Structures are given as C-alpha cells and as structure tokens.
Amino acid sequence: MRWNLRLTAANKGVWKASELQRSLAEHGLVISAGKMSGLWSGQPVSLKLEDLDVICVALGCEISDLLIPEPEKVRRSGEETGLQAAVAAGPAPVVVPRRRDGRSLPPM
C-alpha cells in the first residue's frame, strides 16, 4: 500500500501539515507534531482505523484516496525474488578487461 495523504490533502486545499493537524483536532483527533510529521511526509508504520475515519472526515475523502494498492509489490507463491533468481542462475560470468582496440591488457 502507498500512503497518499499529502496529495489527497492538497487536492482538498490543505497545503500544510499544521493546517491538517488543526482540522484533525477540531474533529477530536489530537496528534503530536512528531506523529503529524510522519503522517505528512512518510508512510506510517501503523495507524488506528479510528484515526483513518477522522482523517477521511476532516479531508472529506474516501479511504481509497489515502491508501493506494500496489499489488505488483506482493511476492506470489512460486515467484523468485531478484536475489533468489540470481543465485539460481549460477555464478556471474567472468569479466575480462580489454583495451579500446579490443586487445587484452597485459597480466599484472
């Protein structure tokens, strides 16, 4: 999931975290400056569902405006990660440095 608070707020005419923080407080959700900063500029690690309700009411938005699904990031059964695929492919080929004219460099 991608957290989309900042863009959603901007679409509703809220340009500063402090503006949203005041609006949330008016709706009964008092958030510290540190937590507000995290919500505004990053992706929250955890968030109460009740807090999401208040954010949606304060911004006049839907939950789908705040949380954008990213199914392509989900590893599916049977798929290998990039590292697993690289290991399964075997050792990397040996790279032999050459001069611009194609001749081999002298041994060191």
N, C-alpha and C positions, 0 to 999 in steps of 0.2 A: 504494500500500500504506500502511496505517496501522499504526504500531508500537504494540503493546498490552502492553508489558512490565509496566507499573505495575499495571494491572488484573489481569493474569494472576498476578503475584506476590501481590497482595492476596487473590485467590481461593485461593491456596495458603498463606495465613497469614503472608506476608512483607510487612511494612509499612514497612521502612526500606531504603534503598539499601545501607547499610553491612551489613545482615543478608545481603542477596543477594551483596554483594561477598565476604563471608567464605565463604559457601557455594560460590561460584564458585571461590575459591582452594582450597577443600578438594577440588574436582573437577579441579584443575590449571590453572585459568584465572585468572591474576593480572591484575587490571585496575587501572589508576591511578584515583585519586579523581576526576580530571577526566573521564576517559572514562566512569567509572561514573555520574557526574552526568549526562552527556549521554545515556547509555542510559536512565537512570531518568526523566529529566524532558523529554526531547525525542525527536526522531525521528533515528536515526543516519543519517549520510550513507553510510557503508559499514560492513559488518560481515562478518567471515570466517564461512564456513559452519561451520568447526570450532567457532567461538565460539558459534554458534547451537545446535550439538549440545550443548555443555556447559551452556548456559542451559536448554535443554529438560530435560536430565538433572537439573540442580540443582533445577528447579522441578517436575519430574515432569509436564511438559506436552508438548503437540504443537506443531509449528511453526505450525499453523493457529490456535493460541491466541495466538501472538506477532505474527503478520502477518495483518492483515485486508485482503482485497482491496477495492479501491474502483474498480470498472470504470467507474462514472459519470464519473470524472475523466479518463478517457482520451479524447482527441480522435480521432474516427474520420474516415476518409477521406470528403471531401465535406461535412463539417460545418464551419461557420464559428465562430470564436471570437467572444465578445461584441464585441470591438473591430472585427473584420472585418465583422461584421453591421451595426454602427452606421455604419461608413464606407460600406458598400454601400447602406444605406438613404438616404443623401444627407444634406444639411445639416439640422440641427435647426431646428424651426420657431422663428420669432421670437416672443419673449415680450414682450407689451406690458403694462406695469404699469397697473393701474386702481385707482380708489378702491373702497372697500367698497360704495358705492352703484352701482357699475358705470360711472361716468363716467370718461373718460380723464384722466390727470394733465396739467397744463399743460406745454408743452415747456420744457426747461431752457435 
